[in-house]
Amino acid sequence: MQKSHLVGPGPLIQALDLHDWAASTGRAMASNLAHTARALAENPLPAPPS
């Protein structure tokens, strides 16, 4: 498989190891999800009006 891929809205990726990119992106997404869940547990949003 070639390493020339368009990844999202960013530039053409040629020299980047896509596994490392995917792993670091996954860690960032998991961290964002965990922090969001904690924030919502502490300050839940009210249900929308019907």
Kinemage of the C-alpha trace (Angstrom):
@kinemage 1
@onewidth
@group {chain A} dominant
@subgroup {mainchain}
@vectorlist {calphas} color= white
{ca met a 1} P 0.000 0.000 0.000
{ca gln a 2} L 1.312 3.432 -0.881
{ca lys a 3} L 1.774 6.036 1.813
{ca ser a 4} L 0.326 8.830 -0.339
{ca his a 5} L -3.173 9.333 1.035
{ca leu a 6} L -5.435 12.255 1.666
{ca val a 7} L -6.223 12.164 5.355
{ca gly a 8} L -9.151 14.368 6.292
{ca pro a 9} L -8.999 18.011 5.300
{ca gly a 10} L -5.216 18.211 5.807
{ca pro a 11} L -2.373 18.084 3.311
{ca leu a 12} L -1.236 15.071 1.300
{ca ile a 13} L 0.543 12.697 3.687
{ca gln a 14} L 3.650 11.100 2.210
{ca ala a 15} L 6.381 10.538 4.815
{ca leu a 16} L 4.178 10.103 7.884
{ca asp a 17} L 3.694 6.646 9.363
{ca leu a 18} L -0.103 6.420 9.338
{ca his a 19} L -0.152 3.921 12.221
{ca asp a 20} L 1.480 6.468 14.541
{ca trp a 21} L -0.914 9.160 13.316
{ca ala a 22} L -3.922 6.913 13.903
{ca ala a 23} L -2.707 5.885 17.363
{ca ser a 24} L -2.088 9.460 18.527
{ca thr a 25} L -5.404 10.628 17.068
{ca gly a 26} L -7.209 7.782 18.835
{ca arg a 27} L -5.588 8.700 22.156
{ca ala a 28} L -6.613 12.344 21.722
{ca met a 29} L -10.203 11.346 20.887
{ca ala a 30} L -10.386 9.040 23.923
{ca ser a 31} L -9.049 11.783 26.179
{ca asn a 32} L -11.599 14.293 24.816
{ca leu a 33} L -14.422 11.791 25.327
{ca ala a 34} L -13.361 11.031 28.922
{ca his a 35} L -13.088 14.717 29.842
{ca thr a 36} L -16.447 15.490 28.229
{ca ala a 37} L -18.096 12.621 30.108
{ca arg a 38} L -16.668 13.866 33.424
{ca ala a 39} L -17.814 17.418 32.733
{ca leu a 40} L -21.328 16.255 31.848
{ca ala a 41} L -21.497 14.000 34.920
{ca glu a 42} L -20.658 16.989 37.145
{ca asn a 43} L -22.920 19.446 35.272
{ca pro a 44} L -25.628 17.584 33.351
{ca leu a 45} L -27.502 19.379 30.620
{ca pro a 46} L -31.243 19.716 31.179
{ca ala a 47} L -33.624 17.909 28.870
{ca pro a 48} L -34.844 20.040 25.975
{ca pro a 49} L -38.349 21.443 26.325
{ca ser a 50} L -41.037 19.372 24.640
